Structure formats: C-alpha cells, structure tokens
C-alpha cells in the first residue's frame, strides 16, 4: 500500500538554465564582490561535482571530503559549503525543495579551523615601490596611481572605492575626509585623507576632467565606472612588478591598517577607520596576536 505522504524526490540540480535564477538570487544577496566571486566559484564547483546527480546530504558530504582531499584549505572549503547553503535556502524559498529536504542539506557542517591565518601585508619600502609602478605621465597611469594610493592610504574596500563619488570628498575639522562612507553591514564611517593621497586624487580628477560622480572610472570618453575585476587586475599587476604574488586589493587595506598601528595609531581608531564592528577583526587584520618580526625562537642559542 502506497504511503499517503510519499517521501519527496531528491533535489535534482543541474547546470541547466533552470539553475541560473537561483544562482543569480544567491549572488545578488552577497554585498561583497570578493565573497560573490567565491560563492560563484563554489556553486560552479558543486554543479560540476554533482554532474546531474541529485543534491543530497550524502553528495554534499562527498563534495566536502573531495575538496579536503584535493588540498583545499578549511577556510576555502567552508566558504564553498556556505555558498551551497545559500543555494539551498534560495531553493527552499522558491519551492524547489521542501523544508525537510532543506533541513537535511543544511545539516552539512563546516570543517574545523584552528589557529589564526597570517594576513598578507607589504612593508613600507614595498608600498613606495608599488606606488612607483604606474606611469603617471599617462591618463591611465594617473588613475591607477590614484587607485593604489586610496586603497593603501585610506584602507577602503574595493567596493567602497568603486562607488566613491567626488562629492564624498569634503573638508571637516580643517582636513580632507571621505565623508559618511557606507561600510559593510550598513555601518557609516568617515575616513581621513592624508595629503599625498589627496594629491593623487587631484592629479587624476584634473587630468580626466571629472567634476562630479564616480571618482574611479574608465580612461576613455565613456563615462561609466570600472569593474571590480579591473581593480583586481591593477593591484595584482602592480604587485607582480615588485615581486609580490597572490596579492589583492584587500591586502592593501590590511597593509594600511598594519602600518597605522605600527606607527602608533590607537587600535580603536584603526578599528573605526576600517569600519569593523568587532575589534577582534581588527586584531586579526593587524596580525598582532603573533609577532613574526621578533619570533620567540629567535632567542634560541643554536
């Protein structure tokens, strides 16, 4: 006798067009471009691993194990598992899975992460070398120099730089600031601009004849802004020229914070500059939980 409440069929998720609306909903819900890229990669990897098979808890566990076996770091695996969870939640909201299926899928946990990963920073000498990379005799060079100077001098996130407007740069307390910058999580902060960064901004604005609107834009006659990928390419290419690999825009934000603190800035003021809700996040940015310059084993007599 058939059960009056048949068990729902496993969720069949393929790389077909029916997947695109769910994926788009997931990516649209992620404010950070970095996380959005990671989620897109994670979902694509899940689809490739599933290869048309139903998405079940067992399959997600197999996928997690396969990523670990392939040498993926725990943080990378967990970020991709989070992307899968986001996809499941969107599928639940759209009716592609029922609550029981979603609960079963969402039970797949993250890998444990122990310790604190060391961040990536430039030395002060490397910052000077990086800022010397753009050819400031050209319009493109002036823009790229402005991008690097603002990122490493004001600790902006790349999405904050992309949406920064000329009108946001104003004078307060007899100095130039980026006023009322909307931060991650809806927090608002104001960031001081040092003289050398303001000079980089002025040089670019004058050369590009920008009066209002977005500060960072194309160097052609087109008025549109540039993409997050362009920011990444500019930073990555400049870092590569000074011999630094695997370096991105967020590493310039960390670099700014670390040098501010090293030069004597109060950690609470660094936290406010970065727009962090929790000072523990700032501590991780600064890398002050572990002193790699004066490592304890340097004291060994052998």
C-alpha positions as CSV (number, residue, x, y, z in Angstrom):
1,X,0.0,0.0,0.0
2,X,1.4,3.3,-1.0
3,X,2.2,5.8,1.8
4,X,-0.3,8.7,1.9
5,X,2.7,11.0,2.5
6,X,5.3,9.9,-0.1
7,X,8.9,11.0,0.5
8,X,9.8,13.9,-1.8
9,X,12.2,13.1,-4.6
10,X,15.8,14.2,-4.1
11,X,16.5,17.7,-5.4
12,X,17.9,17.4,-8.9
13,X,20.2,20.3,-9.5
14,X,22.0,20.6,-12.9
15,X,23.9,23.2,-14.7
16,X,21.0,23.9,-17.0
17,X,19.2,27.1,-17.4
18,X,16.8,26.3,-14.5
19,X,19.7,26.8,-12.1
20,X,20.6,30.3,-13.3
21,X,17.7,32.1,-11.4
22,X,18.6,30.5,-8.1
23,X,22.3,31.3,-8.6
24,X,21.5,34.9,-9.5
25,X,19.4,35.3,-6.3
26,X,22.3,33.9,-4.2
27,X,24.9,36.2,-5.8
28,X,22.6,39.3,-5.6
29,X,22.2,38.7,-1.9
30,X,26.0,39.0,-1.3
31,X,27.2,42.6,-0.9
32,X,31.0,41.9,-1.1
33,X,32.5,41.4,-4.6
34,X,35.1,39.1,-3.1
35,X,32.6,36.8,-1.4
36,X,30.4,37.0,-4.5
37,X,33.2,35.7,-6.7
38,X,34.0,32.9,-4.2
39,X,30.3,31.9,-4.0
40,X,30.1,31.8,-7.8
41,X,33.2,29.5,-7.9
42,X,31.8,27.4,-5.1
43,X,28.4,26.8,-6.8
44,X,30.1,26.1,-10.1
45,X,32.3,23.5,-8.4
46,X,29.3,21.9,-6.7
47,X,27.4,21.7,-10.1
48,X,30.5,20.1,-11.7
49,X,30.9,17.6,-8.9
50,X,27.2,16.7,-8.9
51,X,27.3,16.2,-12.7
52,X,23.5,15.9,-12.9
53,X,23.1,13.8,-9.7
54,X,20.5,14.7,-7.1
55,X,21.8,17.1,-4.4
56,X,21.6,15.1,-1.2
57,X,23.3,15.3,2.2
58,X,25.5,12.4,1.2
59,X,26.5,14.1,-2.0
60,X,27.4,17.3,-0.1
61,X,29.5,15.3,2.4
62,X,31.3,13.6,-0.6
63,X,31.9,17.0,-2.1
64,X,33.3,18.3,1.2
65,X,35.6,15.3,1.5
66,X,36.7,15.6,-2.1
67,X,37.7,19.3,-1.6
68,X,39.6,18.4,1.5
69,X,41.4,15.5,-0.2
70,X,42.3,17.9,-3.1
71,X,44.2,20.0,-0.6
72,X,41.7,22.9,-0.3
73,X,42.2,24.9,2.9
74,X,39.5,24.6,5.6
75,X,38.5,28.2,5.0
76,X,38.1,27.7,1.3
77,X,36.0,24.5,1.8
78,X,33.9,26.3,4.4
79,X,33.3,29.2,2.1
80,X,32.1,26.9,-0.6
81,X,29.9,25.0,1.8
82,X,28.4,28.4,2.8
83,X,27.7,29.1,-0.8
84,X,25.9,25.7,-1.1
85,X,23.8,26.5,2.0
86,X,22.8,29.9,0.4
87,X,21.7,28.0,-2.7
88,X,19.6,25.6,-0.6
89,X,17.9,28.5,1.2
90,X,17.0,30.1,-2.1
91,X,15.7,26.7,-3.4
92,X,13.6,26.5,-0.3
93,X,12.2,29.9,-0.8
94,X,11.3,29.2,-4.4
95,X,9.7,25.8,-3.7
96,X,12.4,23.7,-5.4
97,X,12.9,21.8,-2.1
98,X,10.7,21.3,0.9
99,X,11.5,22.1,4.5
100,X,12.6,18.5,5.3
101,X,15.0,18.4,2.4
102,X,16.4,21.8,3.1
103,X,17.0,20.9,6.8
104,X,18.8,17.7,5.7
105,X,21.0,19.6,3.3
106,X,21.8,22.4,5.8
107,X,23.0,19.9,8.4
108,X,26.3,19.5,6.4
109,X,28.7,21.3,8.7
110,X,32.0,23.2,8.1
111,X,35.5,21.8,8.6
112,X,37.1,22.9,11.8
113,X,39.5,25.8,11.6
114,X,42.1,26.1,14.3
115,X,44.5,28.9,14.9
116,X,44.7,32.3,13.0
117,X,45.7,32.6,9.4
118,X,48.5,35.1,8.8
119,X,47.5,38.0,6.6
120,X,49.3,39.5,3.7
121,X,51.0,42.9,4.0
122,X,53.5,45.0,2.2
123,X,56.5,46.6,4.0
124,X,56.7,50.4,3.9
125,X,59.5,50.0,1.3
126,X,57.3,47.8,-0.8
127,X,54.5,50.3,-0.6
128,X,56.8,53.0,-2.1
129,X,57.8,50.6,-4.8
130,X,54.2,49.7,-5.6
131,X,53.2,53.4,-5.9
132,X,56.1,54.0,-8.3
133,X,54.8,51.3,-10.7
134,X,52.1,53.4,-12.6
135,X,53.3,55.7,-15.3
136,X,52.0,59.0,-14.1
137,X,52.7,60.7,-17.4
138,X,49.7,59.0,-18.9
139,X,46.0,59.3,-18.0
140,X,45.7,55.6,-17.2
141,X,48.8,55.8,-15.0
142,X,47.3,58.7,-13.1
143,X,44.1,56.7,-12.5
144,X,45.9,53.6,-11.5
145,X,48.2,55.6,-9.1
146,X,45.1,57.1,-7.6
147,X,43.5,53.7,-7.1
148,X,46.6,52.3,-5.3
149,X,47.1,55.4,-3.2
150,X,43.5,55.5,-2.0
151,X,43.4,51.7,-1.2
152,X,46.7,51.7,0.7
153,X,46.3,55.2,2.2
154,X,42.6,55.1,3.3
155,X,42.0,51.4,3.8
156,X,39.0,51.3,1.6
157,X,37.3,48.1,0.5
158,X,37.3,47.7,-3.3
159,X,33.5,48.0,-3.5
160,X,33.8,51.3,-1.5
161,X,36.3,52.6,-3.9
162,X,34.2,51.6,-6.9
163,X,31.2,53.6,-5.6
164,X,33.2,56.5,-4.1
165,X,32.0,59.9,-5.6
166,X,33.9,63.1,-5.9
167,X,31.2,64.7,-3.8
168,X,32.0,62.4,-0.9
169,X,35.4,64.1,-0.5
170,X,34.9,67.1,1.7
171,X,36.7,69.2,4.3
172,X,36.0,68.6,8.0
173,X,38.0,69.8,11.0
174,X,40.3,71.6,8.7
175,X,41.3,68.5,6.7
176,X,40.1,66.4,3.8
177,X,38.0,63.4,4.5
178,X,35.8,60.8,2.8
179,X,32.5,61.7,4.5
180,X,29.9,59.3,5.7
181,X,31.2,56.2,3.9
182,X,28.7,53.4,3.9
183,X,30.5,50.4,5.2
184,X,29.8,46.7,5.3
185,X,26.8,45.8,7.4
186,X,25.3,49.2,6.9
187,X,27.7,51.0,9.2
188,X,28.7,54.6,8.4
189,X,32.2,55.9,8.9
190,X,34.3,58.9,7.9
191,X,38.0,58.4,6.8
192,X,40.7,61.0,6.9
193,X,42.7,61.6,3.7
194,X,46.4,62.3,4.0
195,X,48.0,65.0,1.9
196,X,49.8,62.6,-0.6
197,X,46.6,60.7,-1.3
198,X,44.6,63.9,-1.8
199,X,47.3,65.0,-4.3
200,X,46.9,61.7,-6.2
201,X,43.1,62.2,-6.3
202,X,43.5,65.8,-7.5
203,X,46.0,64.8,-10.2
204,X,43.6,62.2,-11.6
205,X,40.5,64.4,-11.4
206,X,42.2,67.3,-13.2
207,X,43.6,65.1,-15.9
208,X,40.3,63.2,-16.5
209,X,38.2,66.5,-16.2
210,X,36.0,64.9,-13.6
211,X,33.6,67.3,-11.9
212,X,31.2,65.0,-10.1
213,X,30.0,61.4,-9.9
214,X,32.2,58.4,-9.5
215,X,35.8,59.1,-8.8
216,X,37.2,55.9,-10.4
217,X,36.1,55.4,-13.9
218,X,37.2,54.4,-17.4
219,X,40.0,56.4,-19.1
220,X,38.1,56.5,-22.4
221,X,35.4,59.0,-23.2
222,X,32.8,56.6,-21.8
223,X,31.5,58.0,-18.5
224,X,30.9,54.6,-16.9
225,X,32.8,53.2,-13.9
226,X,35.1,50.3,-13.9
227,X,34.6,46.8,-12.6
228,X,35.8,45.0,-9.5
229,X,37.9,42.7,-11.8
230,X,39.7,45.8,-13.2
231,X,40.7,46.9,-9.7
232,X,42.0,43.4,-9.0
233,X,44.0,43.4,-12.2
234,X,45.5,46.8,-11.5
235,X,46.6,45.8,-8.0
236,X,47.7,42.3,-8.9
237,X,49.8,43.6,-11.9
238,X,51.5,46.3,-9.8
239,X,52.3,43.8,-7.0
240,X,53.7,41.3,-9.5
241,X,56.1,44.0,-10.9
242,X,57.6,44.4,-7.4
243,X,57.9,40.7,-7.0
244,X,54.8,40.1,-4.8
245,X,52.5,37.3,-5.8
246,X,48.9,36.4,-4.7
247,X,48.2,40.0,-3.7
248,X,44.8,41.7,-4.0
249,X,43.0,45.0,-3.1
250,X,42.1,43.8,0.4
251,X,45.7,43.2,1.2
252,X,46.3,46.9,0.7
253,X,43.6,47.6,3.2
254,X,45.4,45.3,5.7
255,X,48.7,47.0,4.8
256,X,47.3,50.4,5.6
257,X,45.9,49.2,9.0
258,X,49.1,47.5,10.0
259,X,51.3,50.5,9.3
260,X,48.9,52.8,11.0
261,X,49.1,50.7,14.2
262,X,52.9,50.2,13.9
263,X,53.4,53.9,13.6
264,X,51.5,54.4,16.9
265,X,47.8,54.8,16.0
266,X,45.4,53.7,18.7
267,X,43.8,50.3,17.9
268,X,40.3,51.7,18.5
269,X,40.9,54.5,16.0
270,X,42.2,51.9,13.5
271,X,39.0,49.9,14.1
272,X,36.9,53.0,13.3
273,X,38.9,53.7,10.2
274,X,38.3,50.2,8.9
275,X,34.6,50.2,9.9
276,X,34.9,47.0,11.9
277,X,32.0,46.1,14.3
278,X,34.3,43.9,16.4
279,X,37.8,44.9,17.5
280,X,38.8,41.2,17.2
281,X,38.5,41.5,13.5
282,X,40.9,44.5,13.6
283,X,43.3,42.5,15.7
284,X,43.4,39.8,13.0
285,X,44.0,42.4,10.3
286,X,46.9,43.8,12.2
287,X,48.5,40.4,12.9
288,X,49.4,41.4,16.4
289,X,48.4,38.1,18.0
290,X,51.7,36.7,16.7
291,X,54.9,38.7,16.4
292,X,56.7,37.4,13.3
293,X,59.3,40.1,13.4
294,X,60.5,39.2,16.9
295,X,59.7,35.5,16.8
296,X,60.3,33.6,20.1
297,X,62.6,31.1,18.5
298,X,64.9,33.9,17.5
299,X,66.1,33.8,21.2
300,X,67.4,30.2,20.8
301,X,71.2,29.9,21.2
302,X,71.5,27.5,18.3
